[in-house]
Amino acid sequence: MDGVEPYRLEMQAKAAIGTSANLYDFWDDRLYREVVDDSRIIINLASKEYSRCIEKYLVPDDRYITITFCEQSGDRLVTKGTYAKMARGEMVRYIL
């Protein structure tokens, strides 16, 4: 091992908290309620792992817009993880 400690708590981590079997159960719909407002527009810049916390609580009136960042590679679009993560962060800073 190189001694680098994990710097964030992964949503998929096997972590029982109280009566919750995992972090998805622990957060329940609290994250969804925090991001939704009267406009019902949610711009999703999160990874698939974190998007799950919101998507399962969407209702038909919600306008859920997922933005992906890709590069052209031949005849298809490819997401490059590190660059996509950086682009998501830049987009959040721009929006806020």
ZIHU-V996304 format. One line per field, one symbol per residue. ss: DSSP state (~ for helix, > for strand, _ for the rest). psi: psi as a letter, one per 40 degrees, with the letter a starting at -180 (. if undefined). A space follows every 50 residues. Layout:
ss = ???
psi = ???
This chain:
ss = ________________>__>__~~~~~__~~~~~~_____>>>>___~~~ ~~~~~_______>>>>____>>>__>>>__~~~~~~~~~~~~~~~_
psi = ieehiheihhdeighhhbehdadddddbeddddddiaddehhhheiiddd dddddeeiideihhhhhihiihgbeihhhhddddddddddddddd.
